[in-house]
Amino acid sequence: MERNQYDLLEVINHIDPAGLSYQEWVEVGMALQYEGYGVEIWDTWSRRDPARYHLGECRKKWNGFQGTVLSSPVTGGTIVQMARSHGWIPPYDPGNALEWEDTISQEGVVIDSDWVEGREIEPPQEHWDPVKDLTRYLETLFDSTDNVGYVTASFEKDGRYMPTKGDWSRTSGQLMEELSHCGGDIGSVLGDYNPQAGAWIRFNPLDGNGCKNENVTDFRYALVESDSMEIEKQNALIRELELPVACLVHSGKKSLHAIVHIDAGNYEEYRKRVDYLYNICRKNGLEIDQQNRNPARLSRMPGVMRDGQKQFLVDTNIGKESWQEWKEWIESVHDDLPDPESLEAVWDHLPELAPPLIEGVLRQGHKMLLAGPSKAGKSFALIELCIAIAEGRKWLSWPCSRGRVLYVNLELDRASCLHRFRDVYHALGLKPDHLYNIDIWNLRGKSRPMDKLAPMLIRRASKKNYIAVIIDPIYKVITGDENSADQMANFCNQFDKVCNELGVAVIYCHHHSKGAQGAKKSMDRASGSGVFARDPDAMLDMIELELTEELLKQEENQAVCMACRQYLDAHFKWEEDVSQDDLCSSYQMLRYCENKLDKWQYKALERMIEEAKGKVRKRTAWRIEGTLREFPKFSAVNLWFDYPCHWVDRVGSLGDIQLETEQPPWKKGAARNQKKATDRKKERARALEEAVENGNFGQAPTVKDVADYLGIAERSVRDRVKEHGGYVIEDGVIHKKS
């Protein structure tokens, strides 16, 4: 295993585990394992965060990394990058070479902290009302029925005042009621506090049974605190970042305590949102105390004194109103969306349209979906398209531009896929003059969901100058529920990313939903959400045509004629002996060959004819219909699928075939009535057989026995026996025909 160029034992000394999110801490462990270090290294380093360290947790996590290390490794580079973000400068840093088109990622950065001026905080004047501060704090953060945890008692340790567990037995409503009658004496309500130490309060409601994380009943808020920069700069950054602050409290020392809306539904979501919050603060220059993450954390209580300074309420409800509004604002700053443009400004200078990739169907840089049922030969059709693009030939009936194409094979094993390409080349009769234009990415058994696969594809294809990427099939990479419109919209957005990043057309195939498809419009036949049909710029849909015996006979006639001509061409000079009409008649061609060939030659021809007839019977017929965004609708294209290739029906044999539900109404009704009559006849036959079997306790029954069993007239029994055809009536007794 290749080692990282830095000594990771030295690098992690520059990372404080207390300053990392839970996910970052896990990634350090995964990277150490990947680079060959032991679990004891991770465990020893993790002990530097005593507030969150748990004995045995590292080893438990370590054993669970085994599969992840192989499938999705986190390398030592992750640790190096973390150390750099925490201020470490390596003795030798090669950096990363940037291309001319590369950009430096600023995701999540919304302000430049170096240019933010400090914002002064005006302390309370002589008329300061501590009770009012605390009451306003309680009103802002809590419902009247919420239990509030607070601490007024403290003890001294190593020169610092530390809080006790405190009290959590009263609700916010009870506290506010008592504060309103305390005459300004907060201590009479909460208990006297040490004015050297101050007092503390918990910003999330509790259940009244304790003050740990499991006692938190609603994960509403998190604490943002920084004591490593001037308090005026803290104030300015908190406001510039538009943090959704419910209460901003001066600690009485060198920090502000911002009680920030988190609005999480559970503890797991709380952890993720706090990690995100702290990460954004750090990226924007607000270095905060990372040990304030837990929801039961204590914060400074407004309305009390601390070593001669006031702990007071600076402000309430500043910044964005909610977590969701703030997060959307953060993400919108670097949303990579273009600005609106004036139509007037571009009216006389319209951009050039992308050139066609498939003439009359699809432009370069656009998306196309090929949909169809199982066994329609969709994969063969896409291989034919690959070859048409690579060679600059027609695909079915449409000319294609020549260029490089990437075929992403998700379904076939490598050998089968490569053989298919050669088989199709041979069947099409094409010389492989431009094989260098086709790349195949074989991913059977190795595919990823599309949101993971897209960036991998982009990275591999970025310098290959492809004009098309073909993904076959997409059910292997679908993320989410294919019947969910929003999830499938997100899935289809991955194709847009590939198109935009690489400037290629993305072509993919999908299967039909279950059931008859003839009654549906072509764009509604694909399985799952309608997003599949409405998202691509071109959708081609394949539906099978029901072949009649008459049509198959016609095709056999043509196949026999062709076999005769091929054999005669190989052995004789004969064209002047046969008329144009006879050339199209299998009967006349066989008569001619019978007279022209000797016995052994005719037997060889018969073998060719049987083979040709067999191929006709194995053919399937298909109709392609299209829904296009950039081009006019084309007439339906009828095809024969003669393994391994599709051939356009140039003769027009398939043109008159109607899909079952496209028949005129009177034909549909007649077909339904005929089906009902057939079903009724089968039911009468089944009932008669049962009556004959059981009407006389296993003995041959009389007509009267069967009539009584079925509850019908004897005349009706005689009619049914005649209709059935398998019985006779002799002397009034019903017997099976011998």
DAQUI-V406556 format. One line per field, one symbol per residue. ss: DSSP state (H for helix, E for strand, L for the rest). psi: psi as a letter, one per 20 degrees, with the letter a starting at -180 (. if undefined). Layout:
# DAQUI-V406556
ss->???
psi->???
This chain:
# DAQUI-V406556
ss->LLLLLLLHHHHHHHLLHHHLLHHHHHHHHHHHHHLLLLHHHHHHHHLLLLLLLLLLHHHHHHHLLHHHHHHLLLLHHHHHHHHHHLLLLLLLLLLLLLLLLLLLLLLLLLLLHHHLLLLLLLLLLLLLLHHHHHHHHHHHHLLLLLELLEELLEEEELLEEEELLLELLLEHHHHHHHHLLLLLLLHHHHLLLLLLLLLEEELLLELLLLLLHHHELLEEEEEEELLLLLHHHHHHHHHHLLLLEEEEEELLLLLEEEEEEEEELLHHHHHHHHHHHHHHHHHLLLLLLHHHLLLLLEEELLLEEELLEEEEEEEEEELLLLHHHHHHHHHHHLLLLLLLLLHHHHLLLLLLLLLEEELLLEELLLEEEEEELLLLLHHHHHHHHHHHHHHLLEELLEEELLLEEEEEELLLLHHHHHHHHHHHHHHHLLLLLLHHHEEEEELLLLLLLHHHHHHHHHHHHLLLLEEEEEEELHHHLLLLLLLLHHHHHHHHHHHHHHHHHHLLEEEEEEEELLLLLLLLLHHHLELLLLHHHHHLLEEEEEEEELLLHHHHHHHHHHHHHHHHHHHHHHHLLLHHHLLHHHHLLHHHHHHHHHHHLLHHHHHHHHHHHHHHHHHHHHLEEEEEEEEELLLLLLLLEEEEEELLEEEELLLLLLLLLLLHHHLLHHHHHHHHHHHHHHHHHHHHHHHHHHHHHHLLLLLLLEHHHHHHHHLLLHHHHHHHHHHHLLEEEELLEEEELL
psi->ppqqiqohhhgiijpohijqrgghgghgggggghjjrrhhgggghhiimhhipppihghggghiighhhghmqprhhggghgggijipoqhooiappprhiqqppkpioiqohhjpqqoqpoqqahjpnghgghghgghghqqhipppprphqrqppkjqpqqahbqkiqrgggghghhijikinhhigiqqroihharrqpiqqrjjjakrhiipipmhqrpoppkjrqhhhggggghhikpmpgpoppiidkqqooopphlqhrhghggghhggghgggghjjnoroijkhqijqqrppqjrqoliqporogrqmrbqhrggggghgghihlijqqqqqphhhigjlqqpqpqqgopjgpqpjaqppoqrrqjikgghhhghggggghikaqodjpqqqpaqqpoooihqrggggghggggggghikqpmhlhiipqpoojpijqrqhhhhghgggghihkilqiqppporiiijppapiipghhhghghhhhggggghikrppprqqrqrqrqihiqqhijhqqaqihghigqhpppppqqpopqhghhgghgghhggggggggghiiroihiiprhghhjohghghgghhhhqrghghhgghghghgghhhghiqqqqppqqoqhiqqpqqqppqponpkqpppnhhjhihipqqgjjqqhhhggggghgggggggghggggggghghhihllirpqrhhghghgikrqhhhghghgghgijrqookjppqqp.
